[in-house]
Amino acid sequence: MGKTLTITLTLLVALCLDIDGYDKILSRSDAKASRCTYTFIVPQQKLTGALCVNTASTNQSEVLALRTELKQLQEQLEKLRGQIEQEGSLVMEVRALRKESNSMNSRITQLYAQLLSEVIAKRDQLFEQKRVEGLLLNATAQALQVSNNYRELEKKYGALTSMMSSMEKQCQCKNSPHSTPVISQPPTNSPKPNVHHNYSSEANDMANDVQRDQSLPAIQQQQENTVVLGSLPTTATAPPTEPPFISFPVTKMPGPWRDCKHALDSGESTSGIYLLRPLGTNRLFQGWCEQSRAQGGWTVIQRRQDGSVNFFRTWEQYKQGFGNLDGEYWLGLEHLYWLTKQGQYRLRVSLEDWQGRQVFAEYDSLHLEPETDWYRLRLGQYHGTAGDSLSWHNNKAFTTLDRDKDSYTGNCAHYQKGGWWYHMCAHSNLNGVWYRGGHYRSRYQDGVYWAEFHGGSYSLKRVSMMIKPM
Ligand SMILES: [Ca+2]
């Protein structure tokens, strides 16, 4: 009995050892070659009598139990195998995902590098723009310096001229004590306003007749005439040879502003020179802002006050502007075009006669057509105290001495000595010759006049044209 129990226990231990690790079983099942081996350790015993083995009930039940357990283990083994297969496919999926993630990462890195280079390029562009703006400001400062130098020279020249004229006077007095002073203008009939004259036969007579500073003494004017005449060609259509010159006194505030109303709305309430840049263009230019008269916010586009600037100029000069910003000047048709393109602007014309009487003419809208349409004038309704001398010029192209766009057979700019929106020819011309004293004597209607205010043969003392958005 004791021997039987020992054999059974040993068998159980061997079985248990053998099925403990299913890894081993798995490997064994995978490797069909290796088979399960069992070792029965039976202690050597000397048989001394009859051997009695009871295998009827106990062994059978144990074997059954073992078989059941083995079956369960096999089932578990199958389950584990299924799980391992599932895990294998999961591993493959994870690997694929990792690979995809890596490629996504590299794509993101590439895109980031691209974005970075674009940002750097944009920053470089910004730097370049700032550099160009800086250069422009430097150029403006240099122009200012040159302008100041020029003014100094002008002053010196003026002093020298007056010294020379006084010396000449003294010489004349010594040589001929009863001689009369030279008259700069021949006494001729002045045409009535609003009347169109046939100038064609007199075209050659005006060949050397250009604007001059009427504020200078007669002898000085004669000297200046001599200088100008010497430099002019002898044809009627010849432009003045002096180059356009705009001085640049100190700009009030940095800007640039869209117009003077923009500057006023931003708190710049003192009149002066401002840097302007209308919307839609890169053109930077300076203009005089009138910030006190008529509620301020006015961009001055033209001013006459002392005859210091010659307005008998070419198309290009009228296009780009000329004169002194703090004195007599013309802002320029191209600048006026861009300014009035920004919205609805009104025009105010201020006039003053030699008795100090001031009047004005306002037009509730103003804009110009582009240069391709010769800066044609588009004007709104008139109101004011001066009388309406500009509506007659509405829808007319601009004419200069070298570009005849008027309705007259000849060139009105030749006779009236300045560029204007001539018709046949004019009810007004604020760009004519600035004559001192009002009523002037000239062969042509070429003064600074506004026919509804003092007629065409009266040259006004002060005039200005300015614009403001509605
Ligand atoms: Ca014509």
Residues whose N, C-alpha, C, O or C-beta is under 5 A from the ligand:
A	BS01	CA	D404 D406 S407 Y408 T409 G410 N411
